[in-house]
Amino acid sequence: MALNLDSIYMPSEKIVAREIEGELIIVPLMSGVGDMEDELFTLNDTGKEIWKRLDGNRSLKAIVDELIAEFDALREEIEKDVLGLASELVKRGMLVESH
């Protein structure tokens, strides 16, 4: 599923995210308890910058624009990173479209 840059996403209520020793780890929940049988998802520094902006208030395009203003990188690279991470998180049910 191709995501639209104008769409707004936010973390699913079915996950918990915690920073541990500098890494952001996303854990799926089952019955309110971390389900360790499901795959944990760990984000690198780039992923953390994207994740903290996926708050249900900003479009993916706005996130791309913010990251371009903050970091020295090409639009194409940042769009690829934002769309790639958002797509993977949506596929895993960790990110949902905000309404």
C-alpha positions, 0 to 999 in steps of 0.5 A: 500500500502506497502512502500519501504524503498528505495523510496524517498518522499517529501511533496505534493504541496497540503498541507501547514505545520506550527509549532504552539505552538510546534506542527507541523500541516499539512493542506490540501489546496484547491484552494490555501486556507487551506481547514478546512473541511478536517482533519488537521494532527498534528505530535508529536515530533517523527513525526516532526523529520521524517517530516523534513527529508522527503525532497525529497532527502533522502530514507526512509532507509536513514531517518531511519539510521539518526534517529538511529544515533541521538536517542537511539532506536531500528531499528525495532521501528524506521522503524515502525514509519517512515513507519507508518507515511509515509504510512498515509501521502501518503494515505492522499495525503500529501506526494508524491514519489520524481522522 
